[in-house]
């Protein structure tokens, strides 16, 4: 398979020792997950789809990368509509000087990208940043357990509150 050697070079067995236990906030996500995706429309209606989300340590364990596919690969036949189509990746790199994570998100299907910072808030992993239009975003990994977690994406409203854009329910693959 072409590219196989690149993939094997990219992958790491675990986090690098420079990422101490107290900063290893993404470790529970390592692995493969089936996700149920709830996109919230402007009128509040929810559009439901299924997907898959894979997380792995890369670059000698100095970063974690994920790949999100919604709909899942098995359901990506023909032309997948643009709305709700996620063929995306995130690269998460620990910044020891600031003691937080830099998160770079790319979805080439939607031509969208985001730069966020992540840190723990209680038991949740909170990623804050802005989209390409400069609107403030918040993404939260919550209810993190060994075999499940929830994730939500919100955008800041003019009054300073947060509006839910999407919510995922993830179950670890066996």
Secondary structure as UniProt FT lines:
FT   TURN            2..3
FT   HELIX           4..10
FT   TURN            17..18
FT   HELIX           21..23
FT   TURN            25..26
FT   HELIX           27..29
FT   STRAND          31..40
FT   TURN            42..43
FT   STRAND          46..58
FT   HELIX           59..61
FT   STRAND          63..70
FT   HELIX           73..75
FT   TURN            83..84
FT   STRAND          86..95
FT   TURN            96..99
FT   STRAND          100..107
FT   TURN            108..111
FT   STRAND          112..121
FT   TURN            122..123
FT   STRAND          124..130
FT   TURN            132..133
FT   STRAND          136..142
FT   STRAND          148..156
FT   TURN            158..159
FT   STRAND          162..172
//
